[in-house]
Amino acid sequence: MSESIEVEVEVVYADPARQLMRVVRLPLGATVAMAIDAAALATELADVDLAACPVGIFGQVCARTKVLRQHDRVELYRPLIADPKDARHRRVALGKTMKKAD
């Protein structure tokens, strides 16, 4: 079995208005930052400061210098609109609760 000299990863971004996903092939040793650059999302996301977005792999926040593995999913996260703790306090003040999942 021959070893691959490349990794294939997905780069994803989503907001309420759109979802973007790009599959990119990069050399072994490539980083999260390299995958974001290779995905070329900046043209479609001109209104988003990609450099300021937190990033992660499969839901785990990581540094842009993290080395990628085959089939990783690089995620660009949006800034939170509201602090979850403040939102909960507002719901409690209004007498609302969140329903628990069954």
Residue, then its C-alpha position, 0 to 999 in steps of 0.5 A: m500500500s502506497e502512502s499518500i503525499e497529500v491530504e484531502v480536507e473540507v473547509v466549511y463556513a455557515d451563517p443564517a444566509r449561506q453555507l459554503m463547503r470546499v474540498v481541498r487537496l494539500p501537501l502533507g504537513a499542511t496547516v489549517a491556515m493553508a487549507i483556508d487560503a486554498a479554499a478561496l472563500a474570501t471572494e464569496l465572503a467579502d463581508v466576513d473578516l476571515a482572519a478574525c474568525p475562530v477556527g476548529i476541526f470537527g467542532q474543536v477550536c484549534a490554532r491556525t498552525k495545527v497540522l491537518r490529517q486526511h479527511d479533517r473538516v476545517e470550520l470557520y466560526r462566526p462571532l456570537i451575536a449574544d453571550p449565551k449566559d446573558a441570553r439565558h438570564r433574559r429568558v429566566a427574567l421573562g419566565k421562559t425555559m429551554k425544553k430538554a431533549d428527550 
